[in-house]
């Protein structure tokens, strides 16, 4: 979500927003952000401010740190490493496996534990998981998918990752709660952009009722939690072409307006999540 230089409207409306928030005028503050976006839909910092207003509580990086601490995974798999901001959250006792075709800087240097970084596409990685990753035969305990935000790519990453899941593994999907229709489409027109990755949630809920799924409304773009993974399942792989066709033209407007049911929203609260996870993994 590249921000770039401040747009004059961002300077004006964010200043107004901060004054209104400081005065306790939350509704007026939200309207100020919406007014700004009505004039210019590409204002990344305004989008972030709006997302944090809409989804208060821990953000997705705080949740990733929570899952690392709560689950203490032996093996963690991350698709889409970039600078390593989230890879570094793995604890010293966790083997962190990162996959990114063009990692930035030296992500491994930011980690406290062992790291294996593969500079390749997730498609290539899942087509032939490197034996030295330790994943073939052992699998991951926790995975985070945050690579290509196009629905079909997220679907393929899910299929590939599920095949490498250890018993009881938890898989996290980023960018699954769309903020606006402009930022949730396939074309990357705004700096704040989730793409149509959100489609993966209604897709999995419909086609894989055996999975346990909940979406945390965490700023800025949500985090979906999946467990009950079945590495032997072929349902999604066999139906890829049909799934792509069925979801290609699904518009984001309805989900933006009413995300609760299609995205299976939970509470953005650690104690609630701990209870849900305990019950889901016990089933």
N, C-alpha and C positions, 0 to 999 in steps of 0.2 A: 504494500500500500504506500506508494511513493507520494510524498507530500510536495516537495519542491519549494520554490519561493512562495512567500505569502502573497495571495491575491489581495488587492485593495479591499474587496468586499469581506474577506476573512478578517482583516485588521479591524474594519468598522464593526462588523456584526459580532465578532468574538469579544471585542471590548464591551459592547452593549450587553451581550450575554453574561459576561462576568459580573457586571454591575447589577443586573437583575437577579442573578443567582445569589450574590452577596446580600441583596435585600430580601431574599426569600421569595422572589416572584418567579417560581419555577415555570408556571404556564406561559407567562410572558417571555421568559428566557427561551423556552422551547419554540415558541412562535417566531422569535427572532432568528433562530437557526433555520427554521423552515422558510422564512421570508428570504433569507440569503440564498438558499438552494433554489427557490423559485426563480431568482434572478440569474443564477449561475450554478448549474448542476455539478460542476467540477470544483468543489471546495473541500479537499480532503480533511482539513482540520475541523471544519464545521461538521462533516460527517462523523468524525471521531467524537466530538463533543455531544452530538445528538445520540450516538450509540451509547455513550456512557450515561447519558440521562435516561435513556430508555431501559438500559440493562445495568442497574446499579449492582454493586457487590464485587466479588473477585473477578478479575479479567482472565483471559485465557492463559496467560503466562503464569499467573498465580495458581490457576487450576493445574497446570502441568507440573508445577513444583509440588502441589498437594498430592497428585497421583504418584509422583516419584517417591515422596515420603511415606504415603499411606500403603503403597503396594511393595516398596523395596524390590523392584524387579531385578532378576539376575541378568536378563537380556532386554534391552530397549532398542526398538527399531524406529527410526525417524525418516520419513520421506519428505524432502524439501528442507534442506539444512540452512542454506544461505550463509549468514554470518555465524551461525551457531548459537543464537540467542536462546533457543529452547533446548538444543542438544546439551548445553552446559548444565542444565538443571538435573541431569542424571547424577546420582550419588556416586561416591568413590568405589562402592562395591558393585556397581552396575556396569556391564559391558554395553557401551553405547554404539550402535551401528547407524551411521548416517549415509543417506543416498541423495546425491544432488549432482546433476550434470555440470553445474558451474558454481561450486561453493565459493564464497567470497572470503578473502583473507585466509586465516588459518583457524577454522572452527575447532579443530581438535585441541589446539593450545588453550582453549577456554574451559576445557573439561577437567574435572578432578579425578576421573577414573579412566579405565582403558577405553580406547576409541578405535573403531575401524570405519574409515571414511571411504566411500566408493563414489568417484567422480564419473557417474554414468546415469543414464535415464532410469527411472523406475521400471520402465518396460523391459530394458535390457537386464536389469538386476533380477526382476522376478522371472524372466525367461530362463535364467541360469544362475540361481543364487550361488555366490562364491562359496566354495567349501570352507575357506578360511574365515568366513563370517561366523561359523558355528551354528548358523540357522538351520541348515538341512539336518534333520534328525532331532535337533534340540528345540528349535522354535523360539519365539519371543514371548515375554510375559506382558509387555506393554509396548504399544505402537502408537505413533502419531503420524497421521497423513496430512501433509500441508504442502503438496507439490503443485502440479498443474490444477487450476481451479475449474477447468471445464468438466462438466458432468461425466462425460465418457471416460476421461482420464481418472477421475476420482473413483468411478466404478471399477476400472481396471486395477487401480492401486488397491482397492478393497479386496478384489478377487485374489490378487497376487499375495497380499499380506495374510489373508485368512488361511491360505494354504500353508503358511509357515507359523501358525499360532500354536503355542504350547497349551496344554490343558488349563482352563481357567483364565486364559489371557484376556486382557482388556485392550480394545482398540479405540483410539480417539480420532475424530474427524473434525478438521477446522473449517471455518467459513460456511457454516450450515444454517445460519440465521440471517436472512437478507434484511438489510436496513431500508432500502428504497428500490423501486423497480429499475431506476437508472443504474444503480451499482450492482444489480443482481442479474444482469443479462450476460449473454455470451461474449459480446464485443466489449473490449476494454476501453471504455470511453472516459472513465474518471480515475483519478489517482487512488481514491478509496474504492476498491473493487473486490467483490467476493466471487464474481462469476456465477455460474449456475450450479455450483457445487452443492447447494442446498437440496437439489433434486434427489440426491443420494438417500436422504432420510425417508421421504414417502416411498421411494423405490424399495428400500430394504424392508420397510414396515409391511408393504404389500406382498412382496415376493419371498421374504424370509421371515415368516412368523415365528420360526424357531429361535431367532435372535432376541436378546433383551436389549432394548434401545431407549435411551432418554437423551434429550438435548438440553444442555445448560445454557440459559440465556445470558452468556458472559460476554461482556464487551471485548472487542468491538464487533465481532461477527459470529459469536456462538461456538460451542464445542459439543459435539455429539459423542456419547459414550455407548460403546457396543460391547457386549459380552455374550457368552453362549456360542462362541465361534466354532465352526465345524470345518476343519481342514479337508475333509473328504467331500464336502458339498460341491456339486457341479451345476446347480440350478442356474446361477447367475451367468456362469461362463457359457453354458449351452444356449442361453437366451439373449446374449449380448446384442445381436443385431436387432431383435424385436424390441428390447428395452430401449436402445438408442432411438429407434423410430418413434416409440410411444412417448418418450419424454422430451424429444427434440423441441417441440413447440409449446411445452407447458409454460405458461406465463407466470412471473413471480408475484403479480399484483395481489392475488388472493392470499398467498402466504405472508406477504408483507403486512397486509391488513389484519390477518387473523392467524398468527403462527402456532397457536397453542396445540390444536389437534394434529395438523399434518406433520409438525416437527416433534410432537411428543415432548413438549417443554416440561422440564422439572423446575426445581427451585435452585437458585444460584446461592446455595448455602452448604457449607462443608458437612455439617451434621446430617442434613437431609441426604446428601450424596452418599455419605458413608452407610446410612441405613439402606438406601436403594441398592447400592453395590453389594452389600452383604446378602440381601435377599435375592438379587439377581444371580449371583454366583452360586447360591445354594440350590437353585432350581435345577 
